Amino acid sequence: MTEFQKRLEKTLQNAQEAFVEINTYSIQKRVALMRAVADEIEALGPELIETAKKESNLSEPRLAGEKGRTIFQWRSYAQAVESGYSLDASIDTANAERTPLKPDIRKTNVALGPVAVFGASNFPFAFSTAGGDTASAIAAGCPVVVKAHPGHPETSQIMADAIIRAVEKSGFPSGTFSHIFCETNEEAQALVSHNIIKAVGFTGSNRAGLALVEIASKRPEPIPVFAEMGSINPVFLFPEKLSTSASELAKQYAASLTLGVGQFCTNPGLLISEEGAGLDQFTESLEEEILKALPAFMLNSGIAKGYWSNREKVISQSGVSLLANATAEAEEGQGTATVATVSGLDFLINDDLQQEVFGPFALIVKCRSAEEVYAVASKVHGQLTATLLATTGDIAANQDLVALIQNKCGRIIFNNFPTGVEVCKSMHHGGPFPSSSNSQYTSVGADAIKRFVRPLSFQNWPNEFLPEELKDENPLGIWRMVDNEMSKGAVS
């Protein structure tokens, strides 16, 4: 057994012991831990931002905003647990007069067990060590083992230390949260394949995400992998909308495409429209915006190399033409805004054109007719988002296309752009395969907690031994479904 394997075994045994102990804790104690984590992150000084700037090339304003989002995630998920939202408690009382006798049945959500979380590169706070996967797993009552992302190890450690302090101050066992570094793919695979791990949270590439899904599915006890993977987030431009605001739409699209050097999983990397004067005006204005866009440093050299390599692969495909490339020369490690075009027919016969180019790159698909737009939309893979830039008249005239697009994405957007992901209960950040490994679940918002729980029903149990959320007197004061009606009251 290697030194890593010994450390991993000890870490996971601690996580399992913590899971058993946490199961005895009250909801209030778990909520207090989550708020303590938020407080610890909030108290972190300039070192956190400076370290993240150095490791990720992200700006101070961007990182300050992301820190605030991370704190909000912990507090909002704590509120979801406290309010009973994530418990989904329901009670169907007994009926002794019915034949056969109807038993008393009560259901709540309980934690799956220790969860492995893989930190993401592009959000060193909100989707990494202390990000939404960790927060939602802790909210569910699951110990977490985070595999630190190699792109920002010092940042990851600062965040891990903040969580560890909160765990200690809140009186939770040390195995509640663990932070490990993996030097090889085999070490990361060992984490996922270990029988103590009961679920995996991941944000990253299709290649890595699918590798984890395969490992998890081949275990003696298969486990769920909630992987948010690649997405090119198509934008559909409709004729009537183009006829009224083509130039303004081009400016907005360019701003969304180049935001954060295009390093968002919701970056709008594919644009689909019918040929015509409106699209010509749009592309002319977009070309002007892209030509004056300035190159910028990407998250790290590996991501920059990947951007240039994947960009060239798409541009070199048959039928693809370069529309615009930022004129300022890029330094090593920088990304340059690029837009290319292709016909609808060439897109339909070449699946490689759906490859994600992680960075400020877009491919415009020019279709000869509305029927070809529909055919292209049919060909598009599952996506996190799809955007419709349209008038209400466009929507009314294209109901079949709109219905088709809804089946291709997790979030459908009207006259807005996808690069902002609001943390709220109504947000769905996931989508049909291959954008995520399970389209039923979100990695953002309170519903993210539900990835790491399972339903458990109690039949004819004595009231005194029931979980608090199912007791007659409703000591938590939460909303529950009681005999098919929502109620905060006691069960008589």
Secondary structure as the mmCIF struct_conf table of DSSP 4:
data_model
#
loop_
_struct_conf.conf_type_id
_struct_conf.id
_struct_conf.beg_label_comp_id
_struct_conf.beg_label_asym_id
_struct_conf.beg_label_seq_id
_struct_conf.end_label_comp_id
_struct_conf.end_label_asym_id
_struct_conf.end_label_seq_id
HELX_RH_AL_P HELX_RH_AL_P1 GLU A 3 ILE A 22
TURN_TY1_P TURN_TY1_P1 ASN A 23 THR A 24
BEND BEND1 TYR A 25 TYR A 25
HELX_RH_AL_P HELX_RH_AL_P2 ILE A 27 ALA A 43
HELX_RH_AL_P HELX_RH_AL_P3 PRO A 46 SER A 56
HELX_RH_AL_P HELX_RH_AL_P4 GLU A 60 GLU A 82
TURN_TY1_P TURN_TY1_P2 SER A 83 LEU A 87
STRN STRN1 SER A 90 ASP A 92
STRN STRN2 ASN A 95 ASN A 95
TURN_TY1_P TURN_TY1_P3 ALA A 96 GLU A 97
BEND BEND2 ARG A 98 PRO A 100
HELX_LH_PP_P HELX_LH_PP_P1 LEU A 101 LEU A 101
STRN STRN3 LYS A 102 LYS A 102
HELX_LH_PP_P HELX_LH_PP_P2 PRO A 103 ASP A 104
STRN STRN4 ILE A 105 ALA A 111
STRN STRN5 VAL A 115 PHE A 118
BEND BEND3 SER A 121 ASN A 122
TURN_TY1_P TURN_TY1_P4 PRO A 124 PHE A 127
BEND BEND4 SER A 128 SER A 128
TURN_TY1_P TURN_TY1_P5 THR A 129 ALA A 130
BEND BEND5 GLY A 131 GLY A 131
HELX_RH_AL_P HELX_RH_AL_P5 GLY A 132 ALA A 140
TURN_TY1_P TURN_TY1_P6 GLY A 141 GLY A 141
STRN STRN6 VAL A 144 LYS A 147
TURN_TY1_P TURN_TY1_P7 PRO A 150 GLY A 151
BEND BEND6 HIS A 152 HIS A 152
HELX_RH_AL_P HELX_RH_AL_P6 PRO A 153 LYS A 169
TURN_TY1_P TURN_TY1_P8 SER A 170 GLY A 171
HELX_RH_3T_P HELX_RH_3T_P1 SER A 174 THR A 176
STRN STRN7 PHE A 177 ILE A 180
BEND BEND7 GLU A 183 THR A 184
HELX_RH_AL_P HELX_RH_AL_P7 ASN A 185 SER A 193
BEND BEND8 HIS A 194 HIS A 194
TURN_TY1_P TURN_TY1_P9 ASN A 195 ILE A 196
STRN STRN8 ALA A 199 THR A 203
BEND BEND9 GLY A 204 GLY A 204
HELX_RH_AL_P HELX_RH_AL_P8 ASN A 206 SER A 217
TURN_TY1_P TURN_TY1_P10 LYS A 218 LYS A 218
BEND BEND10 ARG A 219 GLU A 221
STRN STRN9 VAL A 225 GLU A 228
STRN STRN10 PRO A 234 LEU A 237
HELX_RH_AL_P HELX_RH_AL_P9 PRO A 239 THR A 258
HELX_RH_3T_P HELX_RH_3T_P2 LEU A 259 GLY A 262
BEND BEND11 PHE A 264 PHE A 264
TURN_TY1_P TURN_TY1_P11 CYS A 265 THR A 266
STRN STRN11 LEU A 270 GLU A 274
BEND BEND12 GLY A 276 GLY A 276
HELX_RH_AL_P HELX_RH_AL_P10 ALA A 277 LEU A 291
TURN_TY1_P TURN_TY1_P12 LYS A 292 LYS A 292
HELX_LH_PP_P HELX_LH_PP_P3 ALA A 293 PRO A 295
STRN STRN12 ALA A 296 PHE A 297
BEND BEND13 LEU A 299 ASN A 300
HELX_RH_AL_P HELX_RH_AL_P11 SER A 301 ILE A 315
TURN_TY1_P TURN_TY1_P13 SER A 316 SER A 316
BEND BEND14 GLN A 317 GLN A 317
TURN_TY1_P TURN_TY1_P14 SER A 318 GLY A 319
STRN STRN13 SER A 321 ASN A 325
BEND BEND15 THR A 327 ALA A 328
HELX_LH_PP_P HELX_LH_PP_P4 GLU A 329 GLU A 331
TURN_TY1_P TURN_TY1_P15 GLU A 332 GLY A 333
STRN STRN14 GLN A 334 GLY A 335
STRN STRN15 THR A 338 SER A 343
HELX_RH_AL_P HELX_RH_AL_P12 GLY A 344 LEU A 348
TURN_TY1_P TURN_TY1_P16 ILE A 349 ILE A 349
HELX_RH_3T_P HELX_RH_3T_P3 ASP A 351 GLN A 354
BEND BEND16 GLY A 359 PRO A 360
STRN STRN16 PHE A 361 CYS A 367
BEND BEND17 ARG A 368 SER A 369
HELX_RH_AL_P HELX_RH_AL_P13 ALA A 370 LYS A 379
HELX_LH_PP_P HELX_LH_PP_P5 VAL A 380 GLY A 382
STRN STRN17 GLN A 383 LEU A 389
HELX_RH_AL_P HELX_RH_AL_P14 THR A 392 ALA A 397
TURN_TY1_P TURN_TY1_P17 ASN A 398 ASN A 398
HELX_RH_AL_P HELX_RH_AL_P15 GLN A 399 GLN A 406
TURN_TY1_P TURN_TY1_P18 ASN A 407 LYS A 408
STRN STRN18 CYS A 409 PHE A 414
BEND BEND18 ASN A 415 ASN A 416
TURN_TY1_P TURN_TY1_P19 PRO A 418 THR A 419
BEND BEND19 CYS A 424 CYS A 424
TURN_TY1_P TURN_TY1_P20 LYS A 425 SER A 426
BEND BEND20 PRO A 432 PRO A 432
TURN_TY1_P TURN_TY1_P21 PHE A 433 PRO A 434
BEND BEND21 SER A 435 SER A 435
STRN STRN19 SER A 436 SER A 436
BEND BEND22 SER A 437 SER A 437
TURN_TY1_P TURN_TY1_P22 SER A 439 GLN A 440
BEND BEND23 SER A 443 GLY A 445
HELX_RH_3T_P HELX_RH_3T_P4 ALA A 446 PHE A 452
STRN STRN20 VAL A 453 GLN A 459
BEND BEND24 ASN A 460 ASN A 460
HELX_RH_3T_P HELX_RH_3T_P5 ASN A 463 PHE A 465
BEND BEND25 LEU A 466 LEU A 466
HELX_RH_3T_P HELX_RH_3T_P6 GLU A 468 LEU A 470
BEND BEND26 LYS A 471 LYS A 471
TURN_TY1_P TURN_TY1_P23 ASP A 472 GLU A 473
TURN_TY1_P TURN_TY1_P24 PRO A 475 LEU A 476
STRN STRN21 ARG A 480 VAL A 482
TURN_TY1_P TURN_TY1_P25 ASP A 483 ASN A 484
STRN STRN22 GLU A 485 SER A 487
BEND BEND27 GLY A 489 GLY A 489
HELX_LH_PP_P HELX_LH_PP_P6 ALA A 490 VAL A 491
#
